[in-house]
Amino acid sequence: MAPGFESVKQLYEHKMRSLAERNTQLCVYVGDQCVVDLWASAVEDSDFSPDSLINVFSSGKSLEAILLAVLVDRGLLDYDAAIVDYWPEFSANNKTAVTVADLMRHEAGLAAFDTTLQPGDLHPGRLRENAVGEVIERQTQRFRQGPDSQREYHAVTRGWIANELFRRVEPEGRTMGQYLREEISGPLGVDVYIGLQDEELPRINDVVMLPWGYQLRQSLVPKAMGRRMEQNMMQTAAKLWRLRAGFKNRTTADAPVPIAGMEKISVVNSAEVSKAEIPSAGAKCSARGLARLAAVMANGGSFEGRTYLGGQGYAAAHDKPVARAMLTLGTTFTQGGLATFPPAGALDTPIDRSFNSGREGYYGWMGLGGSIFQWHPEKKIGFGYVPTSLNVLDFVNERGKAYQAAVLDCLR
């Protein structure tokens, strides 16, 4: 802990003792200095370390946003351009008007595919053979009914489409996972990967979903009596009620599972899936790695004398934010696919205030069950938080957000 950030450590220790945690990592940079580097196991897991690799689910969406921004910076890609300008076969079934920005804002009408993909088809060799590209090419757009119908969470599909676009535009034809490893993670010295290699598999620390019944039972326990969840039943029920219309109206309701075996979240721990490139839901990272890369973004794309994302691409990725509801939750995404978080006091509903309060000024996104990968350009904060215990009812990631707010308080 750097001096002045002791309160973050105190909060971390309290949460590790009081919540239903297994293993967690928390790392924070301010400027080019690491000010918080904490990890702990509440279950005495001797295999867990600060360098363990953990599936971060949708926190990987910010990785794919950074990677496309690199191509924008090099003048190879334009957010306003149609995807078919770079990938003509994408035009099948009248998808000619979909722009890169539409995809990155979750407005491409492709939140689900008509088939389940096999993990082996997501390995780099099969990707280059167009095993996934040909599936995407034949898809037809589908949109929800009602207001803000164009925005629907592309939970897994955004990364696959972005990866196909990336490898067609990147001069060497590399996939996102290959480029990330060779041009960013390697030079920066961080454990941030989209697709692992065989020798890295032993470093995986499995994610485990808290049983639904346990989460619901714990939400009934008063905080004063040792509730192990952030939210009580009334708070959880109020958020679920608010989101009910969005879930009811989603186009993904009748879609097959995205990846074979994904009926169980534990499939992401398997070797076959860990080696696959699933940018939006399958990146394997440490909090140290995420925080250091977030520090690059917090410092304008450069770090320790090396530029990873030039100024033009950096500015474009953070530009043109558009606010629309997604699953009835108010969200604001830039043209580069980065979420922004407005002042909570200006928001109308409790769930929107809960979503934004404590992370005002941050950019980036978060992952199912708890992970967070975000940066704060004004305060120069690079933030990474990765748990292995997945609390899926905490769908705005309250427990990780508490650390974001604590860091901001330390800088006031």
Phi and psi in degrees as a GROMACS rama.xvg file:
@    title "Ramachandran Plot"
@    xaxis  label "Phi"
@    yaxis  label "Psi"
@TYPE xy
-78.2362  149.159  ALA-2
-54.8431  137.585  PRO-3
98.8597  -9.96539  GLY-4
-116.641  20.7541  PHE-5
-60.7826  -31.7019  GLU-6
-65.5238  -29.0055  SER-7
-67.351  -43.0272  VAL-8
-63.666  -41.2726  LYS-9
-61.6346  -43.3441  GLN-10
-63.9449  -41.6048  LEU-11
-61.9006  -47.5672  TYR-12
-61.3545  -40.6472  GLU-13
-62.957  -45.1819  HIS-14
-69.329  -36.2817  LYS-15
-65.4032  -28.7417  MET-16
-87.7908  -26.874  ARG-17
-105.459  -21.3847  SER-18
-99.931  169.691  LEU-19
-81.1434  70.5109  ALA-20
-100.726  157.954  GLU-21
-114.372  -85.9338  ARG-22
-121.868  140.372  ASN-23
-142.428  154.843  THR-24
-128.3  138.105  GLN-25
-136.595  124.23  LEU-26
-139.528  137.953  CYS-27
-139.437  134.912  VAL-28
-110.675  147.927  TYR-29
-127.822  119.197  VAL-30
65.494  -126.972  GLY-31
-106.546  15.8285  ASP-32
-110.056  132.854  GLN-33
-79.1941  116.499  CYS-34
-106.165  -17.9417  VAL-35
-138.706  126.368  VAL-36
-145.341  92.2229  ASP-37
-125.063  143.788  LEU-38
-151.709  152.124  TRP-39
-160.224  154.663  ALA-40
-121.776  120.304  SER-41
-85.0647  -5.66044  ALA-42
-118.144  17.1186  VAL-43
53.958  48.3586  GLU-44
-83.8138  104.893  ASP-45
-70.404  -16.3439  SER-46
-84.7753  -10.1474  ASP-47
-86.2716  137.71  PHE-48
-146.636  172.222  SER-49
-66.5661  -13.3643  PRO-50
-106.32  9.45746  ASP-51
-63.7377  147.688  SER-52
-100.757  129.428  LEU-53
-130.341  140.297  ILE-54
-68.2579  126.862  ASN-55
-107.741  8.03464  VAL-56
48.7674  -126.764  PHE-57
-73.6465  -5.37159  SER-58
-61.1446  -22.4961  SER-59
-66.3493  -17.4077  GLY-60
-61.7774  -30.1444  LYS-61
-73.2497  -26.7369  SER-62
-65.0492  -46.9092  LEU-63
-65.3549  -31.5697  GLU-64
-66.0045  -41.8668  ALA-65
-63.6772  -42.4037  ILE-66
-66.1464  -41.4095  LEU-67
-66.4219  -35.5058  LEU-68
-62.3353  -31.5956  ALA-69
-60.7818  -41.7559  VAL-70
-68.4284  -36.6259  LEU-71
-62.9074  -42.7137  VAL-72
-62.2879  -32.9496  ASP-73
-85.4461  4.33074  ARG-74
75.1822  16.7527  GLY-75
-94.8177  -14.3723  LEU-76
-143.959  146.194  LEU-77
-129.51  127.99  ASP-78
-62.1416  -31.1438  TYR-79
-81.4211  -10.191  ASP-80
-77.6264  152.731  ALA-81
-73.1401  143.775  ALA-82
-58.9752  -32.789  ILE-83
-65.747  -19.1186  VAL-84
-62.947  -26.7953  ASP-85
-107.981  -17.9964  TYR-86
-143.505  80.3711  TRP-87
-56.038  -36.3547  PRO-88
-66.5786  -16.294  GLU-89
-63.9338  -17.7168  PHE-90
-70.3584  -12.8332  SER-91
-54.0035  144.879  ALA-92
59.8192  36.3795  ASN-93
63.1305  44.2693  ASN-94
-100.677  22.1258  LYS-95
-65.3327  -26.4367  THR-96
-89.295  -6.12845  ALA-97
-70.0105  123.193  VAL-98
-95.1427  167.196  THR-99
-60.5386  -41.9052  VAL-100
-63.7733  -37.4215  ALA-101
-57.4916  -46.7071  ASP-102
-60.1761  -48.3077  LEU-103
-71.2276  -23.1915  MET-104
-90.7386  11.1967  ARG-105
63.0391  40.1154  HIS-106
-127.523  27.1203  GLU-107
-89.528  -8.4218  ALA-108
70.8791  26.1856  GLY-109
-131.705  46.3908  LEU-110
-70.3291  -16.5328  ALA-111
-146.437  152.373  ALA-112
-102.82  167.01  PHE-113
-89.4984  7.92335  ASP-114
-147.896  157.048  THR-115
-89.8326  129.04  THR-116
-87.0048  145.373  LEU-117
-88.7697  137.878  GLN-118
-53.0241  -38.0678  PRO-119
-62.0741  -29.1399  GLY-120
-74.0894  -9.61481  ASP-121
-99.3041  5.58415  LEU-122
-81.7221  151.583  HIS-123
-50.6358  -42.0899  PRO-124
-60.5586  -45.832  GLY-125
-71.2868  -31.9873  ARG-126
-61.6772  -42.5152  LEU-127
-68.6565  -20.5587  ARG-128
-85.1157  3.54933  GLU-129
71.5959  26.9066  ASN-130
-61.5254  -37.0854  ALA-131
-90.4182  -36.3179  VAL-132
-56.5289  -41.203  GLY-133
-69.7014  -28.7117  GLU-134
-66.9519  -45.3188  VAL-135
-64.4487  -39.9844  ILE-136
-58.5019  -34.5288  GLU-137
-87.7426  -3.1907  ARG-138
-70.1138  152.478  GLN-139
-112.949  138.875  THR-140
-66.458  143.16  GLN-141
-137.307  134.194  ARG-142
-123.246  150.622  PHE-143
-67.3051  167.212  ARG-144
-94.6106  153.762  GLN-145
96.1516  -171.362  GLY-146
-65.0524  150.424  PRO-147
52.4654  35.9973  ASP-148
-68.1563  -21.0132  SER-149
-74.7011  -21.3115  GLN-150
-98.4129  116.416  ARG-151
-141.44  134.986  GLU-152
-60.5739  115.304  TYR-153
-87.8142  75.1823  HIS-154
-58.1896  -42.0015  ALA-155
-119.471  -33.6451  VAL-156
-70.3024  -28.4988  THR-157
-58.4432  -42.4506  ARG-158
-66.4689  -37.3392  GLY-159
-67.1405  -42.3167  TRP-160
-66.279  -44.2108  ILE-161
-61.7161  -36.9181  ALA-162
-66.9946  -40.714  ASN-163
-64.4647  -40.0216  GLU-164
-63.9377  -44.8606  LEU-165
-59.3059  -49.0172  PHE-166
-70.1673  -21.7299  ARG-167
-78.6641  -26.2907  ARG-168
-96.1021  -35.6155  VAL-169
-61.047  125.667  GLU-170
-54.5029  -32.2632  PRO-171
-92.9602  1.75922  GLU-172
71.932  19.8244  GLY-173
-74.3358  150.24  ARG-174
-77.9646  170.254  THR-175
-59.3084  -43.2855  MET-176
-63.3019  -40.1915  GLY-177
-67.8685  -45.2012  GLN-178
-64.192  -44.9073  TYR-179
-57.0407  -45.7608  LEU-180
-65.3403  -43.6752  ARG-181
-82.9539  -34.6368  GLU-182
-107.734  -17.0524  GLU-183
-124.081  -63.825  ILE-184
-61.1973  -43.9868  SER-185
-62.6844  -58.8553  GLY-186
-59.8992  -34.7715  PRO-187
-80.7141  -17.8852  LEU-188
72.8607  45.1923  GLY-189
-125.518  150.366  VAL-190
-91.7998  81.4981  ASP-191
-137.026  110.266  VAL-192
-135.484  143.362  TYR-193
-113.403  92.1563  ILE-194
98.9067  111.467  GLY-195
-89.436  160.421  LEU-196
-98.6383  161.328  GLN-197
-53.149  -42.4566  ASP-198
-69.5032  -14.704  GLU-199
-91.6215  -12.7401  GLU-200
-59.2905  -38.2664  LEU-201
-63.533  -14.6446  PRO-202
-86.2719  -3.62139  ARG-203
-68.9882  134.3  ILE-204
-111.392  119.569  ASN-205
-63.6315  142.414  ASP-206
-87.5704  146.142  VAL-207
-134.119  124.292  VAL-208
-80.7623  130.305  MET-209
-63.4537  132.935  LEU-210
-56.6168  141.575  PRO-211
-56.3515  -43.8141  TRP-212
-61.2164  -40.5504  GLY-213
-62.9947  -44.8168  TYR-214
-60.7426  -43.0867  GLN-215
-68.6499  -42.1381  LEU-216
-63.5605  -42.8692  ARG-217
-65.2683  -32.2222  GLN-218
-67.1675  -15.6815  SER-219
-85.8977  -12.954  LEU-220
-83.0419  130.164  VAL-221
-60.5926  147.759  PRO-222
-58.3238  -39.1514  LYS-223
-65.6909  -17.4122  ALA-224
-103.69  16.4712  MET-225
92.0712  33.0586  GLY-226
-58.006  136.452  ARG-227
-96.505  6.41827  ARG-228
-116.597  155.348  MET-229
-65.4913  -43.666  GLU-230
-105.291  147.384  GLN-231
-88.0686  176.981  ASN-232
-60.4821  -41.8919  MET-233
-64.4716  -41.9595  MET-234
-65.229  -43.7007  GLN-235
-64.7744  -45.0494  THR-236
-62.1435  -39.3542  ALA-237
-62.8964  -39.3334  ALA-238
-70.871  -41.7573  LYS-239
-63.8893  -37.491  LEU-240
-63.8127  -40.362  TRP-241
-64.7849  -34.3701  ARG-242
-87.8886  -6.87918  LEU-243
-58.1163  -41.5188  ARG-244
-64.2496  -39.2556  ALA-245
-66.0762  -39.7734  GLY-246
-68.5562  -37.7738  PHE-247
-65.5322  -32.7017  LYS-248
-98.9466  6.69153  ASN-249
-76.3882  149.436  ARG-250
-79.8423  -12.1028  THR-251
-84.9241  -2.37203  THR-252
-59.4946  -38.9067  ALA-253
-105.562  15.7162  ASP-254
-85.0648  150.623  ALA-255
-67.7137  160.029  PRO-256
-60.7702  144.114  VAL-257
-61.9106  -41.1127  PRO-258
-127.667  138.239  ILE-259
-55.893  127.204  ALA-260
93.3545  -3.63214  GLY-261
-77.1823  2.90949  MET-262
-58.0592  -25.9744  GLU-263
-115.074  127.655  LYS-264
-60.3146  -27.6295  ILE-265
-62.4251  -12.6139  SER-266
-61.0133  -25.1717  VAL-267
-68.1989  -15.448  VAL-268
-82.2633  -13.5296  ASN-269
-71.0018  155.181  SER-270
-63.2047  -43.0005  ALA-271
-62.6939  -43.4138  GLU-272
-73.7012  -35.6111  VAL-273
-64.6497  -29.681  SER-274
-84.0075  -10.9088  LYS-275
-79.7109  156.099  ALA-276
-95.605  104.818  GLU-277
-127.737  74.6374  ILE-278
-55.0342  -38.8011  PRO-279
-81.5631  -11.322  SER-280
-149.57  -0.74019  ALA-281
-131.37  16.106  GLY-282
-67.2735  140.929  ALA-283
-110.556  122.207  LYS-284
-146.6  164.85  CYS-285
-108.689  158.361  SER-286
-64.4388  -34.278  ALA-287
-59.3443  -44.3888  ARG-288
-66.0155  -45.5383  GLY-289
-62.6598  -42.9203  LEU-290
-65.3733  -39.4754  ALA-291
-67.6868  -40.3374  ARG-292
-68.5012  -37.3823  LEU-293
-62.7073  -32.6032  ALA-294
-65.271  -35.4983  ALA-295
-57.1076  -46.4907  VAL-296
-70.6092  -36.8268  MET-297
-65.4659  -24.4109  ALA-298
-103.7  27.229  ASN-299
81.1219  13.6945  GLY-300
102.096  -2.88576  GLY-301
-123.747  154.773  SER-302
-158.889  130.034  PHE-303
50.6095  43.5576  GLU-304
83.8658  2.20633  GLY-305
-121.607  137.778  ARG-306
-97.3282  124.927  THR-307
-103.512  -27.5524  TYR-308
-141.895  117.058  LEU-309
-67.7727  165.975  GLY-310
-60.6706  -38.2043  GLY-311
-65.649  -46.3424  GLN-312
-68.1198  -37.1979  GLY-313
-62.0121  -48.628  TYR-314
-63.9086  -41.7833  ALA-315
-64.6479  -40.2509  ALA-316
-63.951  -30.6375  ALA-317
-93.5727  2.32081  HIS-318
-96.0438  163.784  ASP-319
55.0812  58.9457  LYS-320
-70.8192  138.653  PRO-321
-126.196  125.63  VAL-322
-94.8232  124.389  ALA-323
-150.375  157.878  ARG-324
-75.0988  143.836  ALA-325
-135.681  115.375  MET-326
56.2131  36.0362  LEU-327
65.4892  4.74554  THR-328
-92.3695  128.356  LEU-329
-66.9003  121.048  GLY-330
-130.169  150.551  THR-331
-128.186  117.621  THR-332
-119.161  137.551  PHE-333
-76.4828  172.128  THR-334
-63.51  -22.787  GLN-335
-88.2272  1.74699  GLY-336
87.1492  17.1101  GLY-337
-96.4777  130.559  LEU-338
-76.1737  144.317  ALA-339
-120.536  158.835  THR-340
-127.931  106.119  PHE-341
-75.0183  167.5  PRO-342
-56.5263  128.428  PRO-343
-64.8163  -29.4829  ALA-344
-64.1261  -20.2944  GLY-345
-88.8053  -0.619056  ALA-346
-97.0614  151.145  LEU-347
-87.9838  -35.1213  ASP-348
-107.717  151.339  THR-349
-58.4757  -39.5197  PRO-350
-68.3461  -37.0935  ILE-351
-68.6002  -37.8646  ASP-352
-65.4907  -40.4031  ARG-353
-63.7657  -37.9796  SER-354
-65.0424  -36.5389  PHE-355
-101.335  -30.8915  ASN-356
-60.7515  126.437  SER-357
96.5844  -14.7571  GLY-358
-124.472  23.5569  ARG-359
-60.9238  133.016  GLU-360
92.3992  -12.1654  GLY-361
-81.1046  156.019  TYR-362
-123.337  153.992  TYR-363
123.776  -155.902  GLY-364
-151.212  -167.872  TRP-365
-146.751  169.84  MET-366
-120.968  156.047  GLY-367
-47.3637  126.595  LEU-368
87.1761  -12.9987  GLY-369
153.613  -25.7633  GLY-370
-68.4065  152.957  SER-371
-141.033  133.042  ILE-372
-134.467  99.7879  PHE-373
-145.384  164.723  GLN-374
-142.844  156.049  TRP-375
-126.123  96.6134  HIS-376
-60.247  -37.0282  PRO-377
-66.4707  -43.6002  GLU-378
-92.9457  -2.77185  LYS-379
60.8673  39.7798  LYS-380
-96.1749  131.015  ILE-381
-112.644  121.721  GLY-382
-124.449  131.381  PHE-383
-139.285  128.117  GLY-384
-138.275  127.561  TYR-385
-137.368  113.141  VAL-386
-102.409  159.155  PRO-387
-102.344  -15.3669  THR-388
-91.928  114.808  SER-389
-93.8081  115.898  LEU-390
-103.781  90.5522  ASN-391
-74.9013  -15.52  VAL-392
-76.656  -17.2055  LEU-393
-88.2531  66.7722  ASP-394
-79.9666  -2.49042  PHE-395
-107.982  11.3069  VAL-396
55.9604  57.7942  ASN-397
-62.8057  -40.4003  GLU-398
-68.5745  -35.7741  ARG-399
-76.1678  -34.3312  GLY-400
-61.5958  -31.038  LYS-401
-59.0799  -35.2079  ALA-402
-72.0238  -37.2349  TYR-403
-60.2385  -44.8256  GLN-404
-64.691  -39.0577  ALA-405
-64.3177  -38.8029  ALA-406
-64.0421  -43.8695  VAL-407
-59.0831  -41.3901  LEU-408
-62.2407  -36.0359  ASP-409
-66.6033  -22.7441  CYS-410
-97.3961  -1.68489  LEU-411
